[in-house]
Amino acid sequence: MPATAQVEPGGSDRRTPLGARFPLLLDFVAVGLPLGVLYALTRSHDLGIIDSGELATVCARLGIAHPTGYPLYTLLGRVAILLWPGPPIDSLDLLSAAAAWLAALLTVRASRLLLVSVWGLESRWIRWGAPWAVGLWFGTDRELWQQATGNEVYSLHLAGVAGLLLLLVAIGVRKADGRTVLVLGYLTGVSFAHHLSAAFLLPAIVAGGFLWLADVRGFSRRIGWVAALGGLALLAWSVNLYLPIRSAQDPVLDWGDPVTWARFWRHYLAAQYRVWQFESSAEFTTNLSGYLASLPSRVSWAVLVLSIPGTWALRRRGRILSLLGLVLLTTLIWASGYSIHDLAPYFLPVDLVLVLLAGAGVAAVTAWASRRRSRLLGGILAGLLILTGGAHAARQWSSVDRANDHFIRTHATMVLESLPPRAILLSAFWDAIVSPALYLQEVEGMRPDVTIVDPELLRRSWYFPQLRRADSELLGPVEPTIQAFLADLALFEEDRPYDPAQIERNYRTVIQGIALAHRATRPTFYSPDVDPSCAGSLPVVPWSFVFAIAGEPQPEIPPPDLEALLSRGFRADDPIHLLVIAQWRRMAENRVLLLERAGRVDRASPWRALIQAIDTRVPGARTAGPDR
């Protein structure tokens, strides 16, 4: 046992080690500082793929994002924009990095609490080495690191998950007092005010609450604690009231129009995404096997190997092992049943449990070596952890580095600038046109004269009022058709009997009506991801990036600058980047056909050169994406 510390009358403890007095400081130096440097060097400073532009617009203009709305992220993002002197998108990229950094430090605390409660304070490895290894492992987890480099909602979600696991560990090892449980209730409400996948932890949270209440004497006291927990959770969850309050003010982006309670609950519970949940057993198996196969690259082989003795060492600690197991199993089952292309972040709670178990594995190996009084084994273990951790981080660097990635901004800017004044563009390319253009137009004021219509969002009734606010003349000529479509769509959205064939017919009529209604007064285009039937029987002309409906037969258009795009951070391993180049190639092929059929072979040569350059520089573009 350590010697009793000598405390002087003034209260200063001269013999207490620095780490015992300032553990957070040492955690910052050992884990926070290196991760902060990694994130600072690799984080993005610009728009990214998927929802980056939409989320940045929502935070900058206080709008409402796609389900589940993310009000906590929106408000924190707005604060970050006000505090950080840089562009709004840079502020939000920094917010994601800070949230991931916090998640890693909370993981250090959870690991130390777990290890010390099981193995005691006698080993420095258990107090410091193993928890620091756990924090660095999780901080350089490929998926968390990727989330730390761009503006997305998952980093903030994982900070909440790490906080909840810290509290559950405290309950599992019987180190929780009343304040701990009250914080658990409040943080549960906060997490559900941000990302609905907090439900992955709900079985473990409920089980942890029951385990703690089992030690409370007296029925009335237990009821009092349940009421306090529920009240605090509801108070924190009330951040969601931002959604109906802000929706009533018609913001720039009002996804779901959750101004009524029915619409609010539909938006908050992500009703439109239910069709992607547990579609088939084959999809479930594919998602699960894909995640398991990705684990070595996500968390490293060292974590996977050490989690085995860690789990074995905790076998007699049923409370903590059952709580961690609930988080792991619930996340695996629920995430594997979700059929979306950006599924990888949903498995991060499993990664977190695995690194905690690997930390227990380090402690178990250390305890075994100390019983044999083998400093050599301890030294070998330390060296292996440093080497494997460093090698894993080095392998991840190229795949997560977004410091010079301006690809999406460059492409969206090129598309906007290629269009004539007052153009109408139909595009369903959310990741590289619709979402980034929303930010460029609404936040940076680029090409406000262009109206972009997403045909996929036309399937949602809330989208039509937004289009009317954005362009007052756009829908006027097709209002009768829209009203008929909305009447049928209301049946679907209110879960009443409806005719799917009639909804589909009216939907296609609406798209075609919007595409053709203004052809005499406004140039109208569609991107290659849109069904060409929107043009009806009218001729279409391939331009640089899009098709013009009833445009000039052979307009003089130079090929776009491929080198200017590729030099702005193109990544051949990014499927969205690859799909952008694939669309460039297909448009160039269409342009060549148009010019050669018109006898303009000389004008087709630069476009053929563009195709050849794409095939040379980006060979994967030939087969990427669906054919049109």
C-alpha positions in Angstrom: 0.0 0.0 0.0 1.3 3.5 -0.7 2.7 5.5 2.2 0.4 7.9 4.0 0.8 11.4 2.5 2.1 14.2 4.9 -0.3 17.2 4.8 1.0 20.5 6.2 -1.3 22.8 8.2 -1.8 25.1 5.3 -3.4 22.2 3.3 -0.6 21.7 0.8 0.2 18.0 0.2 3.9 18.0 -0.7 4.1 14.2 -1.2 1.1 13.7 -3.3 2.2 13.0 -6.9 1.3 15.5 -9.5 -0.9 13.0 -11.3 -3.0 12.4 -8.2 -3.7 16.1 -7.8 -4.1 17.0 -11.5 -5.2 13.9 -13.4 -7.0 15.9 -16.0 -3.8 17.8 -16.8 -1.8 14.6 -17.3 -4.7 13.2 -19.5 -4.6 16.4 -21.5 -0.8 16.1 -22.0 -0.8 12.4 -22.8 -4.0 12.1 -24.9 -5.6 15.4 -25.5 -2.6 17.2 -26.8 -1.5 14.6 -29.4 -5.1 14.1 -30.6 -5.6 17.8 -30.8 -2.5 18.1 -33.0 -3.8 15.2 -35.2 -7.2 16.7 -35.6 -5.8 20.2 -36.3 -3.5 18.9 -39.0 -6.2 16.7 -40.7 -9.5 18.5 -40.2 -11.3 20.1 -43.1 -11.8 23.8 -43.5 -14.5 23.6 -46.2 -17.6 21.8 -47.4 -17.6 18.0 -47.3 -19.8 15.3 -48.7 -23.3 14.1 -47.8 -25.1 16.6 -45.5 -22.2 19.0 -44.9 -23.8 21.9 -46.8 -27.2 21.4 -45.4 -26.0 21.2 -41.8 -23.8 24.3 -42.2 -26.8 26.2 -43.7 -29.0 25.1 -40.8 -26.5 26.3 -38.2 -25.7 29.6 -40.0 -29.3 30.5 -40.7 -31.0 28.7 -37.8 -33.1 26.3 -39.9 -34.3 22.8 -39.4 -32.2 19.9 -40.7 -33.3 16.5 -42.0 -34.8 14.1 -39.5 -34.3 14.0 -36.6 -33.7 17.7 -36.8 -30.6 17.9 -34.6 -31.6 21.0 -32.5 -28.7 20.7 -30.1 -26.2 20.5 -32.9 -27.9 23.5 -34.6 -27.8 25.7 -31.6 -24.2 24.7 -30.6 -23.2 25.2 -34.3 -24.7 28.7 -34.2 -22.7 29.5 -31.1 -19.5 28.2 -32.7 -20.1 30.4 -35.8 -20.6 33.5 -33.6 -17.5 32.8 -31.5 -15.0 31.6 -34.3 -13.8 34.4 -36.6 -13.5 32.2 -39.6 -16.1 31.3 -42.2 -19.2 29.4 -40.9 -18.2 26.1 -42.4 -14.7 26.3 -40.7 -16.4 26.9 -37.3 -18.5 23.8 -37.7 -15.5 21.7 -38.8 -13.8 22.8 -35.7 -16.8 22.0 -33.6 -16.7 18.4 -34.8 -13.0 18.1 -34.0 -13.6 19.4 -30.5 -16.5 17.0 -29.9 -14.4 14.0 -31.0 -11.6 15.2 -28.8 -13.9 15.4 -25.9 -15.2 11.9 -26.6 -11.7 10.5 -26.4 -10.9 12.2 -23.1 -14.2 11.0 -21.6 -13.2 7.5 -22.7 -9.9 7.9 -20.8 -11.9 8.7 -17.6 -14.2 5.7 -18.1 -11.3 3.3 -18.7 -9.5 4.5 -15.6 -12.6 4.2 -13.4 -13.1 0.7 -14.7 -9.5 -0.5 -14.3 -8.9 1.0 -10.9 -12.1 -0.4 -9.5 -11.0 -3.9 -10.6 -7.3 -3.9 -10.1 -6.6 -1.1 -7.7 -4.1 1.8 -7.7 -0.9 -0.1 -7.2 0.1 -0.2 -10.9 1.0 2.9 -12.9 0.0 1.0 -16.0 -3.5 0.6 -14.6 -3.8 4.2 -13.5 -2.2 5.8 -16.5 -0.8 3.7 -19.3 -3.8 1.6 -20.1 -6.4 4.5 -19.9 -4.2 6.6 -22.1 -3.8 3.8 -24.6 -7.6 3.4 -24.6 -8.1 7.2 -25.2 -5.6 7.2 -28.1 -7.0 4.1 -29.6 -10.5 5.5 -29.7 -9.3 9.0 -30.8 -7.6 7.4 -33.8 -10.4 5.0 -34.5 -10.7 5.4 -38.3 -14.4 6.3 -38.2 -14.2 8.7 -35.2 -11.2 10.4 -36.8 -13.1 10.8 -40.0 -16.0 12.4 -38.2 -13.5 14.8 -36.4 -12.3 16.1 -39.8 -15.6 17.6 -41.1 -18.9 19.0 -40.1 -21.3 16.2 -39.2 -23.5 15.3 -36.3 -21.7 12.1 -35.2 -18.8 13.6 -33.3 -21.2 15.4 -30.9 -23.2 12.2 -30.7 -20.1 10.2 -29.7 -19.2 12.8 -27.0 -22.6 12.1 -25.5 -22.2 8.3 -25.9 -18.8 8.5 -24.2 -20.3 10.5 -21.3 -23.1 8.0 -20.9 -20.7 5.1 -20.9 -18.6 6.8 -18.2 -21.7 7.1 -16.0 -22.7 3.5 -16.7 -19.2 2.3 -15.8 -19.6 4.1 -12.5 -22.8 2.3 -11.8 -21.4 -1.0 -13.0 -18.4 -0.8 -10.6 -20.6 0.6 -7.7 -18.9 4.0 -7.7 -22.1 6.0 -8.5 -23.8 8.3 -6.0 -27.0 10.2 -6.4 -25.3 13.1 -8.4 -23.9 10.5 -10.9 -27.4 9.1 -11.5 -28.9 12.6 -11.9 -26.3 13.5 -14.5 -27.1 10.2 -16.2 -30.7 11.3 -16.5 -29.9 14.7 -17.8 -27.3 13.5 -20.3 -29.8 10.9 -21.6 -32.2 13.7 -22.3 -29.5 15.8 -24.0 -28.4 12.8 -26.1 -32.0 12.3 -27.3 -32.2 16.0 -28.1 -29.4 15.4 -30.6 -29.3 12.0 -32.3 -32.0 9.4 -32.1 -29.5 6.6 -32.3 -28.9 7.3 -28.6 -31.6 4.7 -28.4 -28.8 2.1 -28.9 -27.8 2.8 -25.3 -31.3 2.9 -23.9 -31.4 -0.7 -22.7 -28.1 -0.3 -20.9 -29.3 3.1 -19.4 -32.5 1.5 -18.1 -30.6 -1.5 -16.8 -28.1 0.8 -15.1 -30.8 2.8 -13.5 -32.5 -0.4 -12.1 -29.1 -1.6 -10.8 -28.5 1.6 -8.9 -32.1 1.8 -7.6 -31.8 -1.8 -6.3 -29.3 -0.4 -3.7 -31.7 2.4 -2.6 -33.7 1.5 0.5 -37.4 2.3 0.6 -40.1 2.3 -2.1 -40.9 6.0 -1.7 -37.2 7.0 -2.1 -37.0 4.9 -5.3 -40.1 6.6 -6.7 -38.6 10.0 -5.8 -35.4 9.1 -7.7 -37.3 7.9 -10.7 -39.3 11.1 -10.8 -36.1 13.2 -10.5 -34.4 11.2 -13.3 -37.4 11.5 -15.6 -37.8 15.2 -14.9 -34.1 16.0 -15.6 -34.2 13.9 -18.8 -37.4 15.6 -20.0 -35.9 19.0 -19.2 -32.8 18.3 -21.3 -34.9 16.8 -24.0 -37.0 20.0 -24.2 -34.3 21.4 -26.5 -36.3 19.7 -29.2 -39.0 22.4 -28.8 -36.7 24.5 -31.0 -38.1 22.5 -33.9 -41.8 23.7 -33.8 -40.9 27.1 -32.5 -38.4 27.8 -35.3 -40.6 26.1 -38.0 -43.4 28.6 -37.3 -41.1 31.4 -38.4 -40.5 29.9 -41.9 -36.7 29.6 -41.9 -34.6 29.2 -45.0 -34.6 25.4 -44.6 -37.7 24.0 -42.8 -37.3 20.2 -43.3 -40.5 18.4 -42.3 -42.3 21.6 -41.4 -42.7 20.3 -37.8 -44.9 23.1 -36.7 -47.7 20.8 -35.5 -47.3 18.0 -33.0 -48.1 15.4 -35.6 -45.5 16.8 -38.0 -43.1 17.2 -35.1 -43.3 13.6 -34.0 -43.1 12.4 -37.5 -39.9 14.4 -38.0 -38.3 13.7 -34.7 -38.9 9.9 -35.0 -37.6 9.9 -38.6 -40.8 8.3 -39.9 -39.6 8.7 -43.5 -36.5 6.5 -42.8 -38.5 3.5 -41.4 -38.5 1.9 -44.9 -34.7 1.4 -44.5 -34.9 -0.4 -41.2 -34.7 -4.2 -41.2 -35.6 -4.5 -44.9 -34.3 -8.1 -45.2 -32.2 -10.7 -43.4 -29.8 -10.6 -46.4 -29.2 -6.8 -45.9 -28.8 -7.3 -42.2 -26.1 -10.0 -42.7 -24.3 -7.9 -45.3 -24.1 -4.9 -43.0 -23.0 -7.0 -40.0 -20.4 -9.0 -41.9 -19.1 -5.7 -43.5 -18.7 -4.1 -40.1 -16.9 -7.1 -38.6 -14.6 -7.3 -41.6 -13.8 -3.6 -41.2 -12.8 -3.8 -37.5 -9.0 -4.3 -38.0 -8.8 -1.1 -40.0 -11.2 0.8 -37.7 -9.7 -0.1 -34.3 -6.5 -2.1 -35.1 -5.7 -5.7 -34.4 -4.1 -4.8 -31.1 -7.5 -3.7 -29.8 -9.3 -6.8 -31.1 -6.7 -9.2 -29.6 -6.5 -7.4 -26.2 -10.3 -7.2 -25.9 -10.3 -11.0 -25.5 -8.3 -11.2 -22.2 -10.1 -8.0 -21.1 -13.4 -9.7 -21.4 -12.2 -12.8 -19.7 -10.7 -10.7 -16.8 -14.1 -9.0 -16.3 -16.1 -12.3 -16.3 -16.8 -12.1 -12.6 -17.8 -8.5 -12.8 -21.3 -9.2 -14.0 -22.7 -5.7 -13.5 -20.2 -3.9 -15.7 -19.9 -6.7 -18.3 -23.6 -6.9 -18.7 -24.0 -3.1 -19.2 -21.1 -3.0 -21.8 -22.5 -6.1 -23.5 -26.0 -4.5 -23.8 -24.4 -1.4 -25.5 -22.5 -3.7 -27.9 -25.3 -6.1 -28.8 -28.0 -3.5 -29.1 -25.8 -1.3 -31.4 -24.7 -4.3 -33.5 -28.3 -5.4 -34.1 -29.9 -2.0 -34.6 -27.1 -0.6 -36.9 -26.9 -3.8 -38.9 -30.6 -3.5 -39.7 -30.3 0.0 -41.1 -29.8 0.2 -44.9 -28.1 3.5 -45.6 -24.8 4.2 -47.4 -23.2 6.2 -44.6 -23.8 3.5 -42.0 -20.2 3.3 -40.6 -20.6 5.9 -37.9 -23.6 4.1 -36.4 -21.2 1.3 -35.2 -19.0 3.6 -33.2 -20.5 2.7 -29.8 -19.3 -0.9 -30.5 -15.8 0.4 -31.2 -15.9 2.3 -27.9 -16.9 -0.8 -25.9 -14.1 -2.8 -27.7 -11.4 -0.3 -26.7 -12.6 -0.3 -23.1 -12.4 -4.1 -23.1 -8.9 -3.8 -24.7 -7.9 -1.5 -21.9 -9.0 -4.2 -19.4 -6.9 -6.6 -21.5 -3.8 -4.3 -21.0 -4.6 -4.3 -17.2 -5.0 -8.1 -17.1 -1.7 -8.7 -18.9 0.1 -6.1 -16.7 -1.3 -7.7 -13.5 -0.1 -11.1 -14.8 3.4 -9.7 -15.5 3.6 -8.0 -12.1 2.8 -11.2 -10.3 5.8 -12.7 -12.0 7.8 -9.5 -11.2 8.8 -9.3 -14.8 9.7 -5.7 -15.8 10.8 -7.1 -19.1 7.2 -8.1 -20.0 6.0 -4.7 -19.0 8.6 -3.0 -21.2 7.7 -5.3 -24.1 4.0 -4.5 -23.6 4.7 -0.8 -23.5 6.7 -1.0 -26.7 4.1 -3.0 -28.5 1.4 -0.6 -27.6 3.4 2.4 -28.8 4.4 0.7 -32.0 1.0 -0.7 -32.9 -0.9 2.5 -31.9 1.5 4.6 -33.9 1.4 2.3 -36.9 -2.4 2.2 -36.8 -2.6 6.1 -36.8 -0.1 6.3 -39.6 -2.1 3.9 -41.7 -5.3 5.9 -41.2 -3.7 9.3 -42.0 -4.2 9.3 -45.8 -7.8 8.1 -45.5 -8.9 10.7 -43.0 -6.8 13.7 -44.0 -9.2 16.5 -45.2 -7.0 19.5 -44.6 -6.8 20.4 -48.3 -10.1 19.0 -49.5 -12.1 21.6 -51.4 -13.4 19.2 -54.0 -17.1 19.5 -53.2 -17.0 23.3 -53.1 -15.2 23.4 -56.4 -17.6 21.1 -58.2 -20.7 22.8 -56.9 -19.3 26.2 -57.8 -18.5 25.0 -61.3 -22.0 23.7 -61.7 -23.6 27.0 -60.5 -21.4 29.2 -62.5 -22.0 27.2 -65.7 -25.7 28.0 -65.7 -27.2 31.1 -67.4 -29.1 33.8 -65.4 -32.4 32.7 -63.7 -31.8 29.1 -64.5 -33.9 26.3 -63.0 -31.9 23.1 -62.3 -33.5 19.8 -61.3 -30.9 17.7 -59.5 -31.1 14.7 -57.1 -27.3 14.7 -56.5 -27.6 15.7 -52.9 -24.0 15.1 -51.9 -22.2 17.1 -54.5 -24.8 19.6 -55.9 -27.9 20.1 -53.8 -26.5 20.2 -50.3 -23.3 22.2 -51.1 -25.2 24.6 -53.4 -27.6 25.3 -50.5 -24.7 26.6 -48.4 -23.1 28.5 -51.3 -26.3 30.3 -52.2 -27.9 30.9 -48.8 -24.8 31.6 -46.7 -22.3 32.9 -49.1 -24.7 34.5 -51.5 -23.4 32.8 -54.7 -25.8 32.8 -57.7 -29.0 33.5 -55.8 -30.8 33.8 -59.2 -30.5 30.0 -59.8 -33.3 27.8 -58.4 -32.3 24.2 -57.6 -35.1 21.7 -57.3 -34.5 18.2 -55.8 -36.9 15.8 -57.4 -36.5 13.4 -54.4 -37.6 16.0 -52.0 -40.7 16.7 -54.1 -42.1 13.5 -52.5 -42.4 15.5 -49.3 -45.2 18.0 -48.7 -43.0 20.4 -46.6 -40.8 21.0 -49.6 -43.4 22.9 -51.7 -43.8 25.9 -49.2 -40.0 26.1 -49.2 -39.8 26.3 -53.0 -42.5 29.0 -53.0 -40.5 31.1 -50.5 -37.3 30.6 -52.5 -38.8 31.3 -55.9 -42.3 32.9 -55.9 -42.9 32.3 -59.6 -41.6 28.7 -59.9 -44.7 26.7 -58.9 -47.5 29.0 -60.2 -48.1 27.4 -63.6 -48.4 23.9 -62.0 -50.4 24.7 -58.8 -53.5 22.6 -59.8 -51.3 19.6 -60.4 -49.4 20.2 -57.1 -52.7 20.5 -55.1 -53.9 17.1 -56.5 -50.6 15.5 -55.6 -50.5 17.0 -52.1 -54.0 15.7 -51.4 -52.9 12.2 -52.2 -49.6 12.7 -50.4 -51.4 13.7 -47.2 -53.0 10.3 -47.0 -49.5 8.7 -47.1 -48.0 11.0 -44.6 -50.9 10.6 -42.2 -50.8 6.8 -42.4 -54.2 6.6 -44.1 -55.2 4.3 -47.0 -53.7 5.6 -50.2 -53.2 4.6 -53.9 -49.4 4.3 -54.5 -49.8 4.2 -58.2 -51.8 7.4 -58.2 -49.3 9.2 -56.0 -46.5 8.1 -58.4 -48.4 9.3 -61.4 -49.1 12.7 -59.9 -45.5 12.9 -58.6 -44.1 12.5 -62.1 -46.6 15.0 -63.5 -45.4 17.5 -61.0 -41.7 17.0 -61.9 -42.5 17.3 -65.6 -44.7 20.4 -65.0 -41.9 22.2 -63.1 -39.3 21.2 -65.8 -41.4 22.4 -68.7 -43.6 25.3 -67.3 -40.9 28.0 -67.7 -39.1 26.8 -70.8 -40.2 29.9 -72.8 -38.9 32.4 -70.2 -36.3 30.6 -68.1 -33.6 28.2 -69.1 -34.2 24.8 -67.5 -31.8 22.0 -66.9 -31.5 18.6 -65.2 -28.4 16.7 -63.9 -27.6 13.2 -65.2 -28.9 11.6 -62.0 -32.5 12.8 -62.8 -34.9 10.7 -64.9 -34.8 12.1 -68.4 -38.5 11.6 -68.8 -38.9 14.9 -67.0 -38.2 16.6 -70.3 -41.2 14.9 -71.9 -40.9 14.9 -75.8 -38.7 18.0 -75.9 -35.2 17.7 -77.2 -32.4 17.9 -74.6 -28.8 19.2 -75.1 -25.8 18.1 -73.0 -24.0 21.1 -71.5 -20.9 21.0 -69.3 -22.4 19.2 -66.3 -26.2 19.1 -67.0 -28.7 18.6 -69.8 -30.6 21.7 -71.1 -34.2 21.2 -71.9 -35.0 22.6 -75.4 -31.7 24.4 -75.4 -29.6 25.6 -78.3 -28.7 22.6 -80.6 -24.9 23.2 -80.5 -24.1 25.9 -78.0 -20.4 26.9 -77.9 -19.3 25.4 -74.5 -15.7 24.7 -73.6 -15.0 21.5 -71.6 -14.7 22.0 -67.9 -11.2 22.1 -66.3 -10.5 18.6 -65.0 -7.1 19.6 -63.5 -8.7 22.5 -61.6 -11.1 20.0 -59.9 -8.7 17.2 -59.2 -6.2 19.6 -57.7 -8.7 20.6 -55.1 -8.5 17.5 -53.0 -9.9 14.7 -55.1 -9.8 11.3 -53.4 -10.1 8.2 -55.5 -11.2 6.2 -52.4 -14.2 8.6 -51.8 -17.3 7.2 -53.7 -18.9 10.6 -53.9 -15.8 12.1 -55.5 -15.6 9.2 -57.9 -19.3 9.6 -58.8 -18.7 13.3 -59.6 -15.9 12.4 -62.1 -18.1 9.6 -63.5 -20.8 12.2 -64.2 -18.2 14.5 -65.9 -17.3 11.6 -68.1 -20.8 10.7 -69.1 -21.7 14.3 -69.9 -18.5 14.5 -72.1 -19.6 11.3 -73.9 -23.0 12.9 -74.6 -21.4 16.1 -75.7 -19.2 14.2 -78.2 -22.2 12.4 -79.6 -24.1 15.6 -80.0 -21.3 17.4 -81.9 -20.3 14.5 -84.1 -23.9 13.9 -85.2 -24.0 17.6 -86.1 -20.9 17.3 -88.2 -18.8 19.4 -85.7 -16.0 16.9 -85.3 -13.5 19.7 -84.6 -15.6 20.9 -81.7 -15.8 17.3 -80.3 -12.0 16.9 -80.1 -11.6 18.8 -76.8 -14.4 16.7 -75.2 -12.7 13.5 -76.4 -9.5 14.8 -74.8 -11.4 15.3 -71.5 -12.7 11.7 -71.6 -9.2 10.4 -72.3 -7.8 12.5 -69.4 -10.4 11.1 -67.0 -9.7 7.6 -68.1 -6.0 8.2 -67.5 -6.2 10.1 -64.2 -9.3 8.5 -62.7 -9.8 5.0 -64.3 -12.5 4.1 -61.8 -14.8 6.7 -63.2 -15.7 4.5 -66.2 -17.7 2.1 -64.0 -18.7 4.3 -61.1 -22.4 5.0 -60.4 -25.6 4.1 -62.2 -25.8 4.4 -66.0 -28.1 6.9 -67.6 
